Amino acid sequence: MLNNYMSILSLNENDNDIKSLTKARPLASIPIAGRYRIIDFILSNLVNSGVKNIGILTQCKSRSLLDHLGSGKPWDLDRKLNGLFIFNFSGITSTLSDIEMLKSNMEYLYRSTQEKVILSSSAVICNIDFQRAAEFHEKSGKDITLIYKRTNNGKRKFLNCSVLNMDKNNNVISIGKNTGLDDVQNISLGMFIMNKKLLINILNNCIRTGFSLSLKQCIRKHMNNFTVNAYEFNGYAEYIDSVKSYYKVNMDMLNLDINREVFFKNGLIYTKVKDEAPTKYFNDSEVCNSLIANGSLIHGQIENSIIGRRVTISKGARIKNCVIMQNCTIKENVDLTNVIVDKNVIIDENTVLKGGKEFPLVIEKKSIYSEV
């Protein structure tokens, strides 16, 4: 177990292509797969690997995130020693980089007893065993280890994600960007493993030289000063950085093999517990290949869809290839296809809404939709 490791999660993630779902929340707290939030995956991966000291850097629109995380109890992080530390800068109007946020909380790094650190964001959905990655890092003797996934579909997937350029010994020469020109790409998952003293030195150097971009960009800038290698992750991994990728990941969860890997392979995925009654399926309901969270009332037809908690699907409603978040009411004879419905939405009788498979329609939070 990684008792000598701590982790820092930077939630300053690019949400330019998913603004319709992040107007009132950070990307990390977007509901996913019915009952989870995006941040649940990286938190569970770290805890399952034995990391007991996790710091989270967040800034904008963090109310829903703080409500979801609470004291960290679902992840066994409500501890007297170590546990969950949330550094919330939501009261500051200007956008801060993670370097600036860490600068204000260097005491957290100095006081933490762990000697090594895992840096990550929340945007990657996967079930990774960090213990194996840490063992690889320690055996290699390198200063920094980056975690990556090799893809054979780089022209269509992971566009604009960071790409690792490596030699034959897996040493990282440089970090570029996937522009979609080549299918075979080594996609960085934005996860770094290093010694805590090295991280503190990098931070102090950034502060001294006035470098105020992200910590990961600072590491890239000074890569020639370190020995850097890469650990390959072979499992399911997807970035959520757009409405399209968010929708795809949800639909992937309906694939039984992917579902078992993501939720069970290297440990369970934990989330905030809500004690509710099981979902009730009425005699006129039809459900096929769907994930439905508890507390819902189902009358209509549901196919290939993700349904959150406390959702009402009324008589005659037809839901196909949709993601419906919690507390939504779908009234009688509604027809939805390829639609993402955010929380607390009411869709009135006889409404027909259809999006595309590549570009689903998004109904924003607290909307009321009706047939004109």
N, C-alpha and C positions, 0 to 999 in steps of 0.2 A: 504493500500500500504506500501511497505517496505522502507519508507523514511529513517529509521534509520539503514539501512543495506548497506554495500558495498560488493564488491565481488572481489576475486583474482582468476584468471584463470592461472593455470600452464600448459604450453604446452610442457613440457619435457616428452612426451609420448612415450611409447615403440612401435617402428615401425619396429622391427626386421622381422616380418612376412608380412610386406607390403612395403618392400623396393622398389619394382618395381614402386610404385606410389609415393614414398617420396624421390626419388633421388634429385629432384630439388625443393622440397617444404616440409613444415612441415605437419604432419598428419592433423592438424586443417584446412588447406586450400585445401585439396583434394576436387574436385568438386563431388557433390552428387545430385541425384534426378533431374538431368537436369540443373537446374539453380542456385543451392545453393552450399555452401561450408559447411564442417562439423561444423565449428565454429559458423555458423549462428544459430544453434539450441540452444546451451547453452546461447548465447547472447540474443536471442529473449525470451527465458524462463525467464531470469533475468529481462529484461526490462519490459516484460508483468506483472511481479510480483511487479514492482515499484522500482527496484534497479537502481539508477542513477549514481553510482560511481563504475566503473569496471576497475581493473588493470589487464593487460595481461603480463605474463612473457614468453618471447620467446628468442630463441637463434639461432639455425642453420637454414640456408636456408629460411630466413624470408621475402624475397622480395615480393613473391606472397601474403603472408599474409598481409603485410603492404599496398600493392596496393589494396587488397580487403577491408580492414577495413577503410582506409582513415581516415577521422576525426570522423567516427562513425555516420554519418548523417542518414543512413538507419535505425538505431536503436534509433534515437533521442538522441544520446550521444554527439553531437557537441554543447557543452554547455559552458557558461562562468563559471558556478559553477558546480563542479563535472564533469561527462562525462567519456570519454574513455582515459585511460592512458596506453601506450604501453612501456614496458621496454625491449629494444632490445639489446641483448648481442652478436650479430652475428659477431662482430669484434674480439671476443676472441676465440683463437684456441682450448683451452681445454674446455671440457664439464663442465658446471656449474650446480649444483643442484638448485632447487628453493629456498632453504635456503640461498645459496650464492648470488643468484640474489636479494632476499629480503633484505639481509644484506646490500647491496649497495644502497638500496632505502627505508630504514626505515623511512626516512622523509615523504614519501608518507603515511605511516600508521599513523604517529604522526599528520600530518596536516589534514587528513580526519576527518570530523566532525561526521561521523557515529560511533555508539558504538558497532555494531555487524557486523560479516563478514561471508560470504558464500565462502568456498573454493571449487574449482572444476577443472576438466580438460575439454577438448572439446570432448573426445572420445565417449561419450554416446549420442545416438540419441534417444530423447524422447521429450514429451511436458509436462513439469511438472509445477505445480503451487507452486512456492517456498513460497508463502504467507501461504498456509496451513502447509507446513513443518515448517516454522518459528513460527507459532502459536503453533504448537505441541511442539517445542523446548522451547518456553517461558513458556508454561503451565507446562511442566515437571520439570522445575527448574534445569535441569542437566547442567553440564559444556559444554558438547559437544553432538551434535546430528548428527548421520550418517544416510544417506538415502540409503535404500536398496530395492531390488526387490526379491521377493520369486519366485523361479522357481521349477518346477516339472520335469525338463529335464536336470538336472545338469551333467549327464553322457555325454551328447552331446553338450550342450551349455555352454557358459561362462567359458570355460576351462582356467585354470591359473588365473582367476579373483579372487579378494579378497572375502573371505567368512566371514560373521559375526557369531560368536558363542554367543548365547544369552540365558539368563534365561527366565523364564515364564513371567517376567514383562518387557520384551524387553530391559533389561539392557545388554550392550555388555560386555561379559566376555573376549573375545580375538578375534583376527582377523587372519584367516588362508588363505589357498589358495584352490581353487577348483581343485582337482586332477582327477575329473571324476569318483570317487568311489560311489557317492550317487546321486540319482535323485533330492531329495528335498534339496535345498540349499538356503541360504539367501545371495544373491549376493550384495556386496557393489557397489554402483554406483560412488564411489569416490567423494562424495559430503559431506562436513562437515559444520556444523553451530555452531558458538561459539561467545563469546564475544571478541571484538578486543583487550582488555587488556590482556586476556588470551593468544591470539595468539602472542602478543608482548613478553609476559613472556616466552612462549615456544621458540620463536626465539632467545631471549637473552640467554636462557639456552643452546640451541643448539650451539650458537656461543661460549659461555663460555667453553663448554665441548669439542669443536672441532668436534661435530657431523655434518658431511657434506653430508649425504644422503638426501633423499627427506623430505619435511615437513610432508607428510603423514606418512612416516616411523618413523619420530621423535615422532609424536603423538602416534603411536602404541607403541613405545618403552616406553613411559611414561604414558600409559593408566591407570596403577594402581594408579596414582596420581590424576586422574580426575574421575568424575561421567559421564559415557557415556551411552546414550541410542540410539535407532534407530527408524526412521520413515519409514514406508513401503509405497512404491510407487507401485500402482496397475496397472498402464497403460503400454503401449508398451515401452520397453526400450531394446536397443541392444548396446553392445560394438563394436566399430570398432577397431580391433587390428590385423587384418590379411586381406589378399586378399579375403579369403573365407567369412569372416564376412562383409566386404565392399560390396561384390557382393550380399550377402543375403539381406542386408538392402535395397539396390537399388531395388531388386526384390520384397521385401515386400511393397515398395511404390506403386506397381501396384495393390495391394489389396485395394479395395475401403474403407473398414472399417478402415484399418490401416492408409491409406492416410488421411482420414478425421480426425482421432484422432491426428496424428502427426502434421498436418498442421493447424488445426482449433480448437481443443477441448478447450485448456486453453489460447487461443490467437494465433494470426498469427505468422508464421515464416518469418522474414524479411531477405533481402539480398541486395547486391549491385545492384542498378537499372541500366540497360543498355537499352537505348531507341532504339529499333530496330523494323523493320517491322514484321508483323506476319509471321509465317511459311507458305510457299506456297506448296499446294498439287496439283500435276499435275494429268491429267486424268489417267495415267498408274500407279498411286500409290495405294497401299493397306496397311491400317494401322489397327492393332487389339491390343487392350489392351496395349497401350504404352503411355509414357509421353514424349512429344516432346516440347522443349523450342522454343522460337521465333527466327526468322532470318534464319531458315533452308529452304532447297529446297528438296522436297521429290518426287522422281519418283518411286522407287522400293517398295518392300514388307517389312513391319516391323511388327513383332509380339513379344509381351511380352518384350519390350525393353525400355531403357531410352536413349533419344537423347538430347544432349546439344545444346547450341546456335550455329548458323551459321554452321550447318552441311549439307553437300550435299550428298544425297543418289541417285545415278544415276540409269538409266534404267536397269532393269533386276537384280538389286541387291536384295539379300535376307538376312534380318537381323532378327535373332531369339534369344531371351533370352540374349541380349547384353546390355552393357553400353557403349555408345559412347559419349565422352566429346566434348567440343566445338572446332570449327574450323577444323573439320575433313572432308576429302573428300573420299567417298566410291565410286569407279568408277564402270563401267558397269559390270554386271554379277558376282559381288563379292558375295560369300556365307559365312556368318559369323554366328556361333552358339556358345553360351556360351563364348563370348569374351568381354573383357574390353579393350576399345581403348582410350588411353590417348589423351591429347590435341595435335592439329596440326599434325595429322597423315594422310598420304595419302596411301590408299590401292589400288593398280593397278588392271586393268581389269582381270577378270576370276580367281582371287585369292580365294582359299577356306581355311578357318581357322575354326577349331572346338576345343573347350575345353570341359572339363567335368562340370557337374552341381555342383559338390562339389569343383572342382578345375578349375576355368575358366582360359582361356588363356589371358595373359596380353600383349598388344602391347604398348611399352613405348613411352613416349612423343617425338614428332618431328621425328618419324620413317617413312620410306617409305617401304612399303611391296609390293612385287610383286611375281607372280607365277613363279617358277624356271622352 
